[in-house]
Amino acid sequence: MKKRVYTNTVLLAIAILLSGFVQGQDVQKDYSEIHFYRPAKAFIHGTASINLNIIIDDKNIGSLLDATKLEYKLYGEKDVKIKCVANFANGNVGKPFVTTIHVKNGEDYHISLSIMSITLSIKATFLQDAKLAEIQAKKYVDTILVDEKEVKSHETEVATDKPYKSKAARLKELKQLLKDELITQEEYDEAHKKIINE
């Protein structure tokens, strides 16, 4: 009888130790995340109101304004095409950032994005260690969470909290961007034509 109690006690102790060991180990996520950051750039006057659209594998996943970030959850190991483009007055402006990265479940990827003030091209920086901590410490007014399973086609409208702006208001903003030399005459003409023809 004593031997049986001793055996049961030893088995119970082993079970408790094993359960504590399993709980202490990190369980790998069945997804990966790409974190996009657009820190506020108060000293660059004209670009704060320009949307920065993020397109992944030809799907429009979201739009960032200054001081916002977006977290995109995806599933499986694969190559992912990322395109980030400035958008003003319902038209793309400047040179987009385009790259392909290989993602794996359990991994996080961090990218800081900004719009260059003169050319309106997109500058992207992959973040690690100290630079990542610096960007994460900045103040963000909104975080957008997007799941790959919920994203539709590239043509999907991205909801924004911004109120509708009349053609006149958008044309006035466009003219100010040209005056401030934040866009070229060619970009102005193209955006102007799109607004007029809506």
C-alpha distance (Angstrom), angle and dihedral (degrees) to the residues before:
residue distance angle dihedral
M1 . . .
K2 3.83 . .
K3 3.80 90.2 .
R4 3.81 91.5 53.4
V5 3.84 92.8 49.6
Y6 3.80 89.9 47.2
T7 3.84 91.2 50.4
N8 3.82 92.1 48.5
T9 3.82 90.9 48.2
V10 3.80 91.7 50.7
L11 3.82 91.9 47.7
L12 3.82 91.0 48.8
A13 3.82 91.0 50.0
I14 3.82 91.3 49.8
A15 3.83 90.8 49.2
I16 3.80 91.5 51.0
L17 3.81 91.9 48.5
L18 3.80 92.5 48.1
S19 3.81 93.3 48.5
G20 3.82 90.1 51.2
F21 3.81 90.2 49.0
V22 3.82 92.9 50.7
Q23 3.82 92.3 46.6
G24 3.82 90.8 50.1
Q25 3.80 93.0 55.6
D26 3.79 121.2 88.5
V27 3.78 112.7 -108.8
Q28 3.80 110.0 -141.9
K29 3.79 115.0 -118.8
D30 3.80 116.0 -117.1
Y31 3.81 89.0 -135.2
S32 3.80 141.4 45.3
E33 3.80 129.0 -134.7
I34 3.78 133.4 -142.7
H35 3.80 112.0 -157.8
F36 3.81 116.8 -157.6
Y37 3.82 118.1 -165.6
R38 3.80 127.3 -168.0
P39 3.81 105.1 -177.4
A40 3.80 118.5 -160.1
K41 3.81 113.9 -91.8
A42 3.78 102.5 -166.1
F43 3.79 93.8 172.2
I44 3.83 93.2 60.1
H45 3.77 99.9 75.8
G46 3.78 107.7 -169.4
T47 3.81 104.2 37.3
A48 3.82 98.4 63.6
S49 3.82 92.6 83.7
I50 3.80 95.0 46.2
N51 3.80 114.9 101.2
L52 3.78 119.2 -127.5
N53 3.81 107.7 -148.3
I54 3.80 119.7 -154.7
I55 3.80 117.4 -152.6
I56 3.80 121.2 -175.7
D57 3.81 120.6 -172.6
D58 3.82 89.5 -15.4
K59 3.83 92.6 -52.7
N60 3.79 119.8 118.3
I61 3.81 101.3 -132.5
G62 3.78 100.8 174.2
S63 3.76 151.8 -41.3
L64 3.80 127.5 -112.6
L65 3.79 129.8 -153.9
D66 3.81 123.0 -171.6
A67 3.83 115.3 -57.5
T68 3.80 95.3 18.7
K69 3.78 133.7 115.1
L70 3.78 135.1 -162.8
E71 3.80 129.1 -152.1
Y72 3.80 115.6 -159.0
K73 3.80 119.0 -165.2
L74 3.83 117.8 -156.3
Y75 3.77 135.5 174.9
G76 3.80 133.0 -132.4
E77 3.77 135.2 11.6
K78 3.80 110.9 -67.9
D79 3.78 148.8 120.9
V80 3.80 113.3 -84.5
K81 3.81 124.7 -160.7
I82 3.81 112.6 -144.0
K83 3.79 123.4 -165.5
C84 3.81 123.1 178.8
V85 3.79 119.4 -174.4
A86 3.81 136.8 173.5
N87 3.78 113.2 -118.3
F88 3.77 126.2 -163.8
A89 3.80 129.3 169.6
N90 3.82 91.0 -3.5
G91 3.79 92.2 -56.2
N92 3.79 133.9 99.6
V93 3.80 114.7 -114.0
G94 3.79 133.4 -174.3
K95 3.79 128.4 9.4
P96 3.83 115.9 -44.4
F97 3.79 125.9 -134.7
V98 3.81 110.6 -120.3
T99 3.81 127.6 179.6
T100 3.80 142.2 143.2
I101 3.80 122.5 -132.2
H102 3.79 131.9 -176.3
V103 3.82 112.3 -126.0
K104 3.81 129.4 -162.8
N105 3.79 130.6 -167.6
G106 3.78 112.6 -94.6
E107 3.82 94.0 27.9
D108 3.81 129.7 111.7
Y109 3.81 124.0 -152.0
H110 3.81 122.6 -162.7
I111 3.81 125.6 -159.3
S112 3.81 127.4 178.2
L113 3.82 114.5 -153.1
S114 3.80 132.6 -165.0
I115 3.79 137.4 167.0
M116 3.79 115.3 -124.5
S117 3.80 109.6 -125.0
I118 3.82 101.1 -133.9
T119 3.81 104.5 32.8
L120 3.84 98.2 27.1
S121 3.79 87.4 -137.7
I122 3.80 118.3 146.1
K123 3.79 120.9 -106.5
A124 3.82 114.7 -159.5
T125 3.80 127.9 -172.3
F126 3.80 124.5 -171.9
L127 3.79 106.4 -137.2
Q128 3.79 132.3 -140.5
D129 3.80 138.2 161.3
A130 3.84 115.1 -27.3
K131 3.82 95.6 10.2
L132 3.82 90.3 49.2
A133 3.82 91.3 50.7
E134 3.83 89.9 48.9
I135 3.82 93.4 51.7
Q136 3.82 93.1 43.5
A137 3.83 90.5 51.9
K138 3.80 92.2 59.8
K139 3.79 119.5 100.5
Y140 3.81 116.9 -98.8
V141 3.79 123.2 -170.6
D142 3.80 95.0 -157.7
T143 3.80 140.9 18.5
I144 3.80 118.1 -158.2
L145 3.82 116.4 -154.7
V146 3.81 116.7 -158.0
D147 3.81 128.4 178.8
E148 3.81 118.7 -155.0
K149 3.81 89.8 -135.5
E150 3.81 91.0 61.1
V151 3.82 98.9 48.3
K152 3.79 118.8 101.0
S153 3.79 129.8 -168.8
H154 3.82 129.6 -35.0
E155 3.79 89.5 -99.6
T156 3.81 91.6 62.1
E157 3.78 111.9 125.3
V158 3.78 112.7 -119.7
A159 3.78 111.0 -135.8
T160 3.79 115.8 -129.0
D161 3.77 133.1 -176.5
K162 3.79 90.5 -133.2
P163 3.81 115.3 113.6
Y164 3.79 119.6 -119.1
K165 3.80 113.3 -85.4
S166 3.78 121.8 -148.7
K167 3.80 121.5 -121.9
A168 3.79 89.3 -107.8
A169 3.82 92.1 54.2
R170 3.80 92.2 48.1
L171 3.81 92.0 47.2
K172 3.81 89.5 50.8
E173 3.83 90.9 51.6
L174 3.79 90.2 47.0
K175 3.80 91.6 51.3
Q176 3.83 90.0 50.2
L177 3.82 90.8 52.4
L178 3.81 89.3 53.3
K179 3.81 91.5 46.4
D180 3.84 90.6 50.1
E181 3.84 87.7 49.2
L182 3.80 91.8 -121.2
I183 3.80 91.6 128.7
T184 3.78 132.9 31.3
Q185 3.79 124.8 -113.0
E186 3.81 88.8 -108.4
E187 3.83 92.1 53.5
Y188 3.81 89.1 46.5
D189 3.80 92.4 51.3
E190 3.81 92.5 48.3
A191 3.84 94.4 48.0
H192 3.83 91.2 42.8
K193 3.81 90.8 54.2
K194 3.84 91.8 49.4
I195 3.80 92.3 51.5
I196 3.82 93.5 46.9
N197 3.82 92.7 48.5
E198 3.82 95.7 50.6
